[in-house]
Amino acid sequence: MQPAIPTVAPAPVFSWTGFYIGGNAGYGWGSGQDALGVAGIDPKGWLGGGQAGYNYQFANNIVAGIEADIQGGDVSA
């Protein structure tokens, strides 16, 4: 009879625990009319912002975190 081979749980391949930071940017445009049917409304402009936060992944794979962000835009007709 051979001795039992001990089993070891593998280390997690990925964890959500840690800090993160990111940014975003975009451009918006359109055309149309206002509520009174007046044509010639052509909004356009830039959008942008950033975010940062921290996540913690518990042993049971539940993830909790906190995040802050700031966004802004300059879209006008």
N, C-alpha and C positions, 0 to 999 in steps of 0.2 A: 504494500500500500504506500502510495506517494504522499508526502506531506502536503497540506493545503497551501496553495499559493495565496499570499496576502493580497488583498485588493486595496488600491489607493484611489480615492476620488480625484479626477483630473482637475487641474487648476482652471479657473474660468478663463475662457478665451478673450472675453470682452467684459468690461465693466463700465457702467454709466457714471461712476464716481469721478468727480473732478470739476475743475473750473472750466468755463468756456466764454468766448467773446466772439461777436460776429457783427457784420454790418449788412446793409441792404441799400440799394439805390435803384431808381427807376424813372421812367418818363411817362407821363400820361397826356392823352390828347383826345379830342372828340369834336363833334359838330352836331348842331341841332337847333332847337328853338326853345324859348322860355314858355312858361305856363299860359301866357297870353297869345301864343302863336307867332311871336316875333322871331324871325329867322336871324341868322348871323352870329349865333353864339358858338365860338370855337375855342373852348378851353384847352390850354396846354401848359406844361411846366414840369419841373423836377420834383421827385419824392426821394426821401432818404432817411436813414436812421441807423441805430446801433442797439445791440443788446449784450448783456453779460449776466452770468449766473453761476450757480453751483448746484450739482446733483449729488445725491448719495444713494447708492444701491445697497439695500439690506441683503442679508443672507438668503431670504426667501424670494429674491428677485423683485421686490417692491422698490420703486425709485421715488424719492422725494427730492424736491429742489426748490430753489428760489431764483427769481429772475427779475432784472430791471431793464427797461428799455426806454428809448426816446426816439420819436419819429417826427418828421416834419415834411412840409411840402410847400411848393409855391406854384400852384395850379390856378391860373386865372384866365378869363375869357379875353 
